[in-house]
Amino acid sequence: MKWQNKLGEQMRRVSRNLLFQGLGWIAFGLLILISNSRYIQNAFCGPLKMNTNQLLAVSNPDSLNRYYVNIDCSNVSMANNLASPAMYGNLYGLTIADHVLFAEIRADIPSQQVLSARHFEGELRNQKPPVQTVTMPDGKKLPVLPFTLRVADFSFGAWLVLLFGIPAILAGLSLSVKAKKRMDNLDTHPTAKQLATLAEDPAELGRSISAEMDDTAAAVSIGPAVITRNWLVITWMLDVRVIRLADIAWIYEHRTTYISVMPPAFFRTHCIAIRTSDKKGHEIPLSSNRAEAILSQLTQRAPWAVAGFSEQSKSRWTRETDAFIAEVQSRKSS
C-alpha cells in the first residue's frame, strides 16, 4: 500500500494536525458568535418598542432576549451631578410614569437636543444607579428604576463580532476540508505533489526517502530535521518539507522574525536558510545550537554548496541567480 512508511506517517500526522487546527478555528468562531448571540440578535432586529408597563416590569435586563429598546418619556432633566467618572457620557434622568430612568448619553450630543427629546433608543444595562430616589422640582420624590439606559449604536459592535466570528468559521471549514481530502488521499498532500516534480512515481520516491530515514547508520536527526545520504527532511506541526541535497546551492544561518497566523505566533529565532537550484528558498527556524549542527551536517554532505552569508553572495543570488547556480553545479560535477 502506498505511503505506508515513515514519510507517509509524517504526512498523515500533519494532515491530522491541520484537521484539528481547522476544528479549533471553527470552535473559536462559534464561541465568539454564541457568546455574543444576544448582542447580534438585538443589533440586527433593531430596537424593541417597549411601553411603560413593560419597562416597569423589568427587574433584570440581563434576563431579556431583547434589551435594545425604544422608549418614550414625559420629561428629561440633567443629572451629571450624580455621575461617576466611569460613566459612558452625560447622565440624564428620564421621567416615566412616576419613575425615573437614568440614561447615559454621549457627551458629544448637545444637551439642549437631549433635554427636548421624548423618544430614546438604547440598551438597558444592569447597572446600579447612583441614587434610589430623585426629588423633582415640585418637591415630589420619585423612585429610580434599578437599571440604566445607555443610548448607543449597536451596529458597529455587531459587525465587529461578525468580522471575527464568521471568517474564523470559514477558515476552519476550509482547513478541515483540505485536511480531510489529504487524509483520504495522500497523493494530494503538498509533500506528495513536491515529490511528483522529482519522480514519475512520488510514492516510490517516498519509500526510498523513508528507507534512508530508517538507516540509522547514515541518517542524522537534529530537532525537526532528518539528514540522510541524499535528502533533508524537515517535519513541523503542519508541514513536511523534503529537500534533495544535490539541489542545495547556498546555505547559511541568520536571525529572523518568525510570524505565523495559524497558529498565531511571533518570535525571533535562529534560522537555516537554504537556496536550491530550482531558485526556491527554504527557511528552517531552530535554536542556535541546532542551527549550527544542521549547518555543519549540510556543509559536510553538500560540500559543493556555498556556505555562510555574505553581502556578495546575497547580491549574486539576487542579481545573477543563473550564474550562481551554474557555478555551484560546476563545482558539484568536478
N, C-alpha and C positions, 0 to 999 in steps of 0.2 A: 504494500500500500504506500502511496506517495506521502512524503513528508513525515514518515514515522522515524524520525531521527532527532538529534539534538537541535539542529536548526529549526526543524518543524515544531519542536516543543516550545522554542522561544517565540516563534511566530504565533502559536496558539496562545501563549501566555500574554503577549502584548495585545492580542485581539480581545481576550477576556478583560484585560485592564481597560481597554478602550470602551468595552460594553459597560463596565462598572462606572467609568467616568461619565458616560452618556446618561446612565440611570441616575447618577448623582446630580447632574445638571437638571434633569427633569424634576427630581425631588426638590432641588433648590428653587426652581421656578414655581412649582406648585406650592411650596411653603410660602413664598412671597405672596402669591395670589390668594391662597386660602387665608393666611393670617391678616390680609387686608381686604377680605371679601366684602365686609360691611361698608368699608370706605368706598370701594369701587361701586357697589350697588347704589349707595347714596349719590355718588358723583354722577353716574350715568342715568339714574332715574330722575334726578333733579329734586328740588325741594318739595317736601310734603306739606300741603296746606293743612295747618293744624289750628282748629278753633280753640276758643278759650277753655271749654270744658276738657278737651283732650290735653291741653297744655297743663292745666292744673292737676290733672290726674297722673302726670308723670312724677315718679319718685326717684328713678334712677335712669338717666339717659343711656347708660351702657347696656340696659336690657332691651332697648329699642332696635329693631332692624333698620328703621328709617329715622335717623336722628338729624338729618339735614332738613330743616323745616322752614316754612313760610308762615309768619305770624303777623298779627295786627295788634296795635296798642292804642290807647287813648291819649297818652301823654309821654313826653320824653324829657328827662332832666339830666344835667351833668352830675357825675358822681366821682370825679377824679380825686377829690379829697379822700376817698375811701380806697383808692387804687394802691397796689403794692408795686415795687419796681419790676416785678416779674410779669406784670400784665402785658397782654398782647398789644394793646394800644390804649386809646382813651376809654374810660369807663362811663357808661350811661345807665340810667335807670328807666326801664320801660314800664309804664303803668298798665296793668292788665287785670281788669275786674277786681279791684281792691287788693291786688297783689303787685309786687314789683319784681321784675326780672332784670337782673344786671346783664348788660350787653357790652362786650369788648369789641370796639370798632377801631380800625386802622387810624393811626394818628394823622395820616395824610388826607383824610376825608374831612372837609371843613365842618366845624361844629354846628354852624348855622344850618347847613344842609341836613345834618343828623337830627337836630332839635325840631326841625319842621316835618320830619318824616313820620309816618304812622304805619309803615309797612317795612318789615325786615326779613332778610333771609340769612341763615347761618346754621352752625352746628350747635346742638345742645351738648354741653360738656358737664361731666360730673365733677364739678369744681366747687368747693365750698365758698360761698360769697363772703366778702369781708365783714358784713353785718347780717343780723337776722331780721331786724325791723328798720323801717325808714320813716322819719317824721316828714309829712308833706307840708307845703306852705300853709294849708288851712289848720295845721296843728294835729291832724289825724295821723295816727301811726298805722302803717301798712306792713304786713308780713312780706318777707323776701323769699322768693322761690329758691329751693335748695340746689340750684344749678345755674349755670350761666349760658348765655348765647354768644357765641363767637361768630361775628359776621366775617366770612372768609370765602374765597373762591375754591371750590373743591376740584376743579378740572385739572389744575397743574399737578397736584399730588397724585391724582388718579392716573394721569398719563405717565407720570414718573414711575409708579408701581408697575404699570403695564410694560414700560420701556425696559425694566429689568426682568420681570417675570416671564413674559412671552418669548423674548429672544433666548433666555436660558432653556426654556422647554424645547424650542425649535432646534437649538444647538444640540441638546441632549438627544432628541429624536434622530437627528442627522448622524451623530456619533454612534448611536445604538444600531441604527440600520446598517451603517458602514461596518461596524464590528460583527454583526450577525452574518453579513454577507461574507466577510473574510473567514469567519469560523466555519461556515458551511462549505467554503471552497477556498483553500489556502492559495490556490493559483491566483486569486485576486488580491492577495496581500502585496503591499508595496515591495517587500523584500523579494518575493517570487517574481514580480514584474522587473525588478532590477536584475535578477539573475537571468531573466529571459533575454535581456540585451547582451548577455555574455555567452549564452549557450542555447542551442535549439531545444534542449530538454532541461528546463530550470530545476525540475525535481531531481534529476540525476546529478546535476551540479551541486544541489543542496546535499545530497547523500555524500558526495565527495568531500565537501567542506566539513560536514559533520564527522566524517571519518578522521579528518585531520584534527578536528577539535578533540576527538577522543584519544588521539595519540599523545599520551601524557609525556612521552619522551621528548617530543619536539614542541608541543603546544605550551604556551605560557599564558597564564591568566593573571591579569592585573586590573583589579576593580571591575568595571563593566566590560573590559576588553579581553578578548582571547586572540593571541597572535600565534598563528600556525606557520607551517612551512611556506604557504603561498597566500594566506589570507589574514586580514584583520577583521574580526567580528566584534561589533560593539552592541551590547544589549542594554536598553534603557527600559523604563516603565512602559513607554508607549511606542518604542521603536526598536527595530533590529536593523543595523546597518552593516553591510558587507563590503569590504574594500579589498581589491586584489593588490597584493604587494607589488606586483610587476607594473601597476599603473601609477604608483606613487612617484610624483615629480618633485615635490617640495614639502618638507615637514619642519615645523618649528613650534616652540612653546611661547605662549604670551598670556597676559592677564586680560580678562574680558568681563563684560557685564552680561549676565545671563538673564533673559526676560522670557517668561512663559505666560500665556494667557490661560491655557487649560493643561494642567492645573496652574493656578496663579503662583508665580514665583518671580523673585527679583533678588539677585545677589551677584557679587563679584567673585570670580574664581579663576584658577589657572585653567588653561585650555591648550589642547594639542590641535593645531591647525594643519590640515592635510590638503594639498592641492594635487589633483590627479591628471593624467594625460588626456582625459576627456574634458578638461577645463572646468571640472567641478571642484567645489570646496566643501570640506567637512570640518566641523568643529566638535571637539570632544571635551566637555567641561570635566575637570578632575581636580583632586587635591594636588598640591605641589609635588609631593613625593611620588605619587602615581604618574603624574605627567612626566617627570624626569625618567622614571622607569620605562614607560612606554616609548618615550623618545629614544632612549638608549637601545631598546629592543628593535625598533623600526630602523634605526641607523645601521644596526648590525645586519638585519635581514634584507634591507633595501639600500645597499651602500651606494648605488647609483644616484639616489635622490639627493637633492640639495638639502642640507640640514642646517637649521638655525635661521633666525630672522636677521635681515639687514635691509636697509633702505634701497640698496642696489638691487637685491633680489625682488623686493616689492615692486620697484619701478619696472624691472624687466618682465615680471609676471603680468603686470598691468598693461604695459605698452608693447611688449614683444613676446606674447604668450607662446606663439607657434615656435619661435626660435628657442625659447626657454625649454619647451618640451622636446624639441628636436635634439638639443644638446644633451638632455638627460637620457633620451633614447639611445643616442650615440655612445654615451658613457656606459649604458647598460649592455650594449651589444659588444663592446670591446673586451 
